[in-house]
C-alpha cells in the first residue's frame, strides 16, 4: 500500500490511537496534519511524523466550530487540500446515570459526535473526493453500564458513518473502525474503574489491543485497496463483538 502524494488530517492525533494513526499514515508516504487539545505530547508526535514525511499540528477543540474551521484552513495552507480525514478525537466519562452531570454528558457528546460532524463538514467543504474514517467503539454496539454519554456518542458515530456513506458517494468513501479496548490513557486505571477494565478484558483474545493494530485497519481503509468499501464498521476488538 502507498499513500504517496496524499494529505491526511487526523483529529486527536497527539497520543494513543491517534498518534499511531498519524505515524502509520506517514509511514505510507502521506503528509499528515493533526489537531490536539493543548496536549504536551503533540511536539513529539509532530517530530516523529516529520521523520517519516511532512507534518502539521495545531491545538484546536474539535467541539468548537470556529476552531475546527481554523484547523482545516491552516492545515490546508501548510499541506494542501485533504484527501483523508480520520475522526479520532474522543473522551470518556464513567459514572452511573443518577450521578452523571449534564455538563459532562454534553461535553462527551460535543467532542465525540459534534466534533466528528464538524470535521466531516469541513472536509467536504474542501474536497469532493477521498476518504473519511470515523473511530467508533465496540461499546457503541454493545452498550456499557455507567458510560451512557460515551456509548451513545459512539453508536451515533456508526449511524453517521452509514448516512454519510450514502450521501457522499461515489466521490468520498466513509467507513468506521470500532476498536475494542485498546492500551491507551483512556483505558488506564486513572480513567476507568477496575470493574470496567475487567469487562474489557473478558473477550476471546483476553487482552488489550495495541494502538498500531487499530491504525493498520485505518490505513487500509485510507488506501486504494479499499476502493469498493463504504458504509461499513470494522471491529478491531479481540472478539468482543462478532458480526
N, C-alpha and C positions, 0 to 999 in steps of 0.2 A: 504494500500500500504506500502511496505517496500523496502528500498534501502540499507539494511544492507549488508556490505561487498563490496559495490560498491565505486568506486572512480570517482568523478565528477570534471571537470575543467570548469571554467567559466571565460570568458573574460569580462573586465569591471565590476568587481564584488564588488567594494568598496561601491557603493551607489546606490540609486534609485532602478530600476527594478533588476539590477544585484545583489545588496545586498539581496533583497527579495528572489531571486532565490537561492542564496547561503544558506540562512538560511532555506528555505523550503526543500532543498535537505538534509541539515544536520539534520533537524527535523525527516526525514525518515531514518536516520542512515548512510547516505553516508558520506565518507570523502571528503572534499571539498577544492580544491585549486583554487585560483583566481589570476588574474593579474589586475593591475590598472596602471594608468599613473601618478605616483607621487601624488596620491590622499591622502590628510590628513585624510580622513575617513577610510582608509584601516586598521589601527590598531584596531579601534573599531569594524569593521566588522569581522576581524580575531578573536578577543576575543569572539565575540558572537558565531561564528562557534565553537570555542573550548569549549564553554559551552555546546554544543549540541553533538558534535562529535569530529573529529580531522581535523584541517585545515592547510592550507599553503597559503601564499600570497607573491607576488613578483611584483615589478614595472617593466613593460615592455610595450613598444609601439607596439601595435598589427600590425601596418603598417610596422614594421621593421622585416625582415626575420630572422636575427640572434637573435633578442630579443625574438621572438616567439619560436624558437627552444630552446633557453636558458630557457625560462619559462617551456616548456614541460619537458626538461631534469631535471630541478630542482624539479618540482612538482612530476615527476615520481620517482625520488630518494627519496623524502620525503614520498610519499603516495602510490607508486606502479603504475602499468600500469593503464591507464584511461579506464573507462567503459562508461562514459558520457561526452560529450562536449556540452557546451552552448555558442554559439557565440552571445554575448550580447553587446560587446563594440560598441559604436556608438556616433557620434557627429552630430550637425545640424548647418547649416549656413543659415540665411534668408536674401535674397537680390534679387532685380529684376535682370533679365538676363543681361541687359546692364551694371549693376553696379557690377556684380559678377566677382571677381578676379579669374584668372585661378589658382592661388595658393590655394585659398580657395576651389574651386571646386575639385582640385586634392587631397587636404587633406581629405575632406569628403569621397571621393571615396576610398582613401587609408585606412582610418580607418574602414569604414563601410563594404566595399566589399573586398578589398585586405586583410584586417585583418581576415575576415571570411574564405577566401581561405587559407591563411597561417596556421591558426589554424586547419582547417579541414584536411589539408595535414599533419600537424604534428601529428594529432590524428591517421590517418590511417597508418602512418609510425610506430606506436607503438602498434596497435591492429587491429585485423580483425573482431571484434565483438563489439556491443554496440549501442549507440545512439548519433546522432548529432542533436541538436535542434538549429535552427537559429532564432534569433529575427529580424523579418522584421518590417513592419508597415502597417497600413491601408492606409497610403499615398502612399505606393508602388503600391497599386491597384487603388487609386483614383486620384493620382497626386495632386499637390497644387502649385498655383502660388507663385513665389518668393522663391521656395525651390527646384530648379532643381537638385542640386547635391544630396540632401538627398533623394528625391523621386526616382531618377534614381538608387541610390545605393540600396534602399530597394526593388524596383522592381526586380533588378538583384538578390538580395538575394532569392527571391521567385523562380526565374528560376533556380538558382544554387541548391536550395533545391531539385527540381524535377530531375535535372540532376544527382546529387549525389545519390539520392534515387535509380535511375535505375542502376547506376554504382556500388554502394557498396552493393546492395542486394545479397544474403539474410542476410549476417552477420551483417551489420550495417544499422539500420533504420534511415532515415533522414527526419525530418519534420520541419516546421516553425510555429512560433506564430507571428501573426501580430497584435500587440496591437493598440487600438485606443489611443487617447490622455490620458496620464497617469500622475498623480500628482508627478512630479519629478522636479529636477533642470532644465531639458531641456525645460519643459513647463512653466517655471516661467516667469514673466514679464521682467526679466533681459535678457532672451534668445529668447523670442517670442513677436511679436507685439500684441497689443490689438486686432487688426483685426483677426490675426491668432488664438488667443485664443478663440475669439467669434465663429469662424468657428468650432473649435474643440469641442465646447460645443453644437453645433447645431446637435444633434443626438437624437434618440428616448428616450434615458435614460438621456440626458441633464446634464451629469456630467463627471468629470474626473474619469478614473479608478484609482484603488489603486495598487501599485506595487505587493502586495500579490495576487491580482486577476490574474495578469499575471503569477506569479510564480506557482500558482496552476495548470495552464494548462501545464507549463513546467514539473513539477514533474509527472503529469500524463503521458506525452509523454516519460519520462525517466523510467517509471515503467513497470513491467511485464504486466500490464493490457492493454498496448498499443501495444502488440506484433504483431497485424495484420494491423498496420497503418504505411504507409511510403509514402513519396512524397506529403504530404498534408500541406496546410497552414490554420491554425486555427485563425479565427478572434475573439479576445477578445476586443471588441471595442464599446460596448454600442449601437450597431446597425448602426454604420457609414457605414459599408459595409455589405450587406446581399447577400449571395451566395446560 
